[in-house]
Amino acid sequence: MKKLLALDIGEVCIKLNHNHCLQQMNWAEMRDIPPRLLGAADDLECGRMEEEEFYSLVCRELNIPGIDEVREWFYSILGDEMPGIADTLNRIKNDWDFVFLSDISGAHLQLVAEKLSFFNMAAGGIYSFKVGAKKPAREMYLAFERKFGKPDLYVDDRTQNIRAALELGWPARQFTSAEDFDRLFI
């Protein structure tokens, strides 16, 4: 029987370019983003706000005439596939299935599906926009367990998400590099 890997997407499978988006909006750091827009981004990732509603809000807040520019900025957050991850997943595919566990909006998930060469290898996914919560909320992990059972290993780049998984008894490791990820399966 195959083992099950729960796998985060952002900064594990795909690079994130928040700085590019921030620069387009003339902000130097994440802390420069108005709280109302941060809350709206959270609502988008938790499925409480539709994509067009989010873009319209950003346009109003920043006094931008059309949503196409904002949509491009938002999409530009997603960078390239993390080098080496596809190689590892292909190498272990006879012994391991993997399922995504990710904080992500529906729009970004569609782009991830286009960008990741191994997206269709996944046995499924649990996504914040479907669950209505983001990690490290227990509901994300419990939704995973209800659908797929407890994973044999969970890999995420964020310490707080690893800590939450460990509290639920999940074997978990923090992602630091593709090389270290590969060594987990040797």
ChimeraX attribute file (.defattr): number of C-alpha atoms within 10 A of each C-alpha:
attribute: neighborCount
match mode: 1-to-1
recipient: residues
	/A:1	7
	/A:2	12
	/A:3	14
	/A:4	19
	/A:5	23
	/A:6	28
	/A:7	23
	/A:8	24
	/A:9	23
	/A:10	22
	/A:11	19
	/A:12	23
	/A:13	24
	/A:14	19
	/A:15	16
	/A:16	18
	/A:17	17
	/A:18	16
	/A:19	15
	/A:20	18
	/A:21	18
	/A:22	18
	/A:23	12
	/A:24	15
	/A:25	14
	/A:26	11
	/A:27	14
	/A:28	13
	/A:29	11
	/A:30	11
	/A:31	9
	/A:32	11
	/A:33	14
	/A:34	10
	/A:35	10
	/A:36	12
	/A:37	15
	/A:38	14
	/A:39	11
	/A:40	19
	/A:41	20
	/A:42	21
	/A:43	21
	/A:44	23
	/A:45	27
	/A:46	22
	/A:47	20
	/A:48	15
	/A:49	16
	/A:50	16
	/A:51	18
	/A:52	12
	/A:53	13
	/A:54	18
	/A:55	21
	/A:56	17
	/A:57	17
	/A:58	21
	/A:59	17
	/A:60	12
	/A:61	12
	/A:62	12
	/A:63	9
	/A:64	15
	/A:65	11
	/A:66	13
	/A:67	18
	/A:68	12
	/A:69	14
	/A:70	21
	/A:71	17
	/A:72	12
	/A:73	18
	/A:74	19
	/A:75	15
	/A:76	17
	/A:77	18
	/A:78	22
	/A:79	17
	/A:80	14
	/A:81	21
	/A:82	18
	/A:83	15
	/A:84	14
	/A:85	21
	/A:86	17
	/A:87	12
	/A:88	17
	/A:89	21
	/A:90	12
	/A:91	13
	/A:92	16
	/A:93	14
	/A:94	11
	/A:95	12
	/A:96	17
	/A:97	19
	/A:98	23
	/A:99	21
	/A:100	21
	/A:101	25
	/A:102	22
	/A:103	25
	/A:104	23
	/A:105	22
	/A:106	18
	/A:107	16
	/A:108	17
	/A:109	17
	/A:110	10
	/A:111	12
	/A:112	21
	/A:113	12
	/A:114	12
	/A:115	15
	/A:116	18
	/A:117	12
	/A:118	16
	/A:119	16
	/A:120	10
	/A:121	15
	/A:122	16
	/A:123	13
	/A:124	17
	/A:125	18
	/A:126	24
	/A:127	26
	/A:128	26
	/A:129	23
	/A:130	18
	/A:131	17
	/A:132	17
	/A:133	20
	/A:134	22
	/A:135	19
	/A:136	17
	/A:137	14
	/A:138	16
	/A:139	15
	/A:140	22
	/A:141	23
	/A:142	17
	/A:143	17
	/A:144	22
	/A:145	13
	/A:146	9
	/A:147	11
	/A:148	16
	/A:149	12
	/A:150	19
	/A:151	21
	/A:152	15
	/A:153	18
	/A:154	25
	/A:155	24
	/A:156	24
	/A:157	18
	/A:158	18
	/A:159	13
	/A:160	14
	/A:161	23
	/A:162	21
	/A:163	16
	/A:164	17
	/A:165	25
	/A:166	14
	/A:167	11
	/A:168	12
	/A:169	11
	/A:170	18
	/A:171	17
	/A:172	20
	/A:173	20
	/A:174	18
	/A:175	21
	/A:176	14
	/A:177	16
	/A:178	17
	/A:179	13
	/A:180	11
	/A:181	19
	/A:182	16
	/A:183	10
	/A:184	11
	/A:185	12
	/A:186	6
